[in-house]
Amino acid sequence: MVKPSAETPHHVLRNSILDQMVPRHIHVPTIYVFKPPIMSTLSLDDQFFDSNILKDALSKVLVPFYPVAGRLITSKNGRIDIDCNGEGVLFIEAETSFVLDDFGDFVPSPKLRSLLVPSVDYSNGLSSYPLLLVQYQKPNVLSKPNY
């Protein structure tokens, strides 16, 4: 879990009417792929792919964007709101034997989702899971740089 790097306000943030209309509260999967700069002098072990730098940057950005580090709650009147409690976001470091070419054109499929998107157990209740989940694939197994 990555938490904000500094103290953040603790309060309940009301969701908009539009947010209240969403039938299910689920995570929206998105995939971003980054390769190191071609003309770089960095090796794969250097800062470009250092997960500790990513975690540190995430903890810093969670200070001004502190609601993202909170949890959803159901208020007394049944509204779904954000408890800005600073519990943090899930950061997973994953490994795979696949390379980018194995995924073709990234057509959505259950197999692709199971490999690249963190799974969430929604059965433990609304306030039990983070609002943001990040899965970091180690670059030396996900892509082969062209130098």
N, C-alpha and C positions, 0 to 999 in steps of 0.2 A: 504494500500500500504506500503510495506517495502522498504525503500531506503538505499543506502550505508551509513555506519556509519561515513564515512569520505569523504572529497572532492575527486572526481575522474576526470580524464581527460574528456573534452568534445570535441569530434571530430567525424567524420564519418568514420566508419570502412567498408571497401569494403568486400563484400562477395566473396567467391571463385566462380569459374566457375561452380563447382558442385552445390553449393547453388543456383545459378541462374537457374539451370535446373529443379528445383522442380516446378511442374505445379501450385500448390496452396500453399499458405503460411498458414499452419495450425499448431496447437499445437499437439504434440504427447503424448497421455495419457499413463501414467505409474502409477502403484499402488504399494505402499510399505506398508507393515503391520509390526508393531513392537509391541512386548509384553515386559513388564518389566521383568528383571531377576527374575527367580523363587526363588532364595535364597536371594532376596533383602529385606532389611529392609524398603524400601521406600513404602509409601502408594500411592494410585492413585493420591492423591492431592500433592505429593511431586515433586521434580524437574524432574523426568523422563518424566513426561507428561506436564510440564509447557510450555504453548504456548508462554509465554513471553521470555523464554530462547531460544526457537526455532526462534522466530522473531529476537532476539538480535544476535544469531549466523548467521542467514541469512544476516542481515545487515552488519555484519563484513566480511563475505565471499564475499559479493558483491563489496567490495573495490578492491581486486586483480582481481576479475572476473567481472569488471564493465560493459563490453558490455551487460551482461545479464540484467542489469537494464535499458537498453536503449529501443529504439523502432525501428521498421523497417520503412524505408522511400524509396520513389522512387526518384532517382536522375534525373537530367535534361536529361540524355541520356537513361532513362528508366530502369536503373539497380536498383535492390533491395539491399539496404545497411543497415547497423545498425547505427543509430544516438545514439552515446554514450552520453546520456543526463542525466543519473542518475535519471530518473523518478521513477524507482523502479519496484518491482514485486508484483503481487497480492497475498495476503495471506488471505485465507478464513478460518474461524473457523465454522465448521458445526456440527450439531447434528442429530442423527437418532435413531430410536427405534430398528433398526436391530442389530443383533449380527453376528459375523463372520460366524458362522455355517449356517446362513440364505442364504449366498452367494454360498454355495456349493463349487465347484472347480473353481470359478471365470471365467467361460466360458463367453467370451465377448457377451454382449447383450445390446440393447438400454436401458433397465431398469437399468442394472448395471452401465452403463455409466452415466445415469441421476442422480444416487444416489451418485456416487463416484468421478466423474470428473467435475470440474468447467465448467460451460457453458460460452461461449464467443460470444459476438455480433460482428460478422465480418463485419456487414453492415456499420459501422461508418468509415471505411477506414483503411488502413494498419498501419498507425502510431497511431491509437487510442487504441490499446491493448498491454499489456505487453508481453515480450518474454517468461516469466516464470509465471505460475500460480500454487500456492500451496494451496491445500485444506487439512486442518487438522481436522480429526474426533476426537472428544473427546473420550478418551479410555474407560471411564466408561460406554459408550453406545455401542461402537463398539466391545468390547471384554470383556469377563469375565475372569479375571486372575485365574489361578489354583495355589493356595498357599497350 
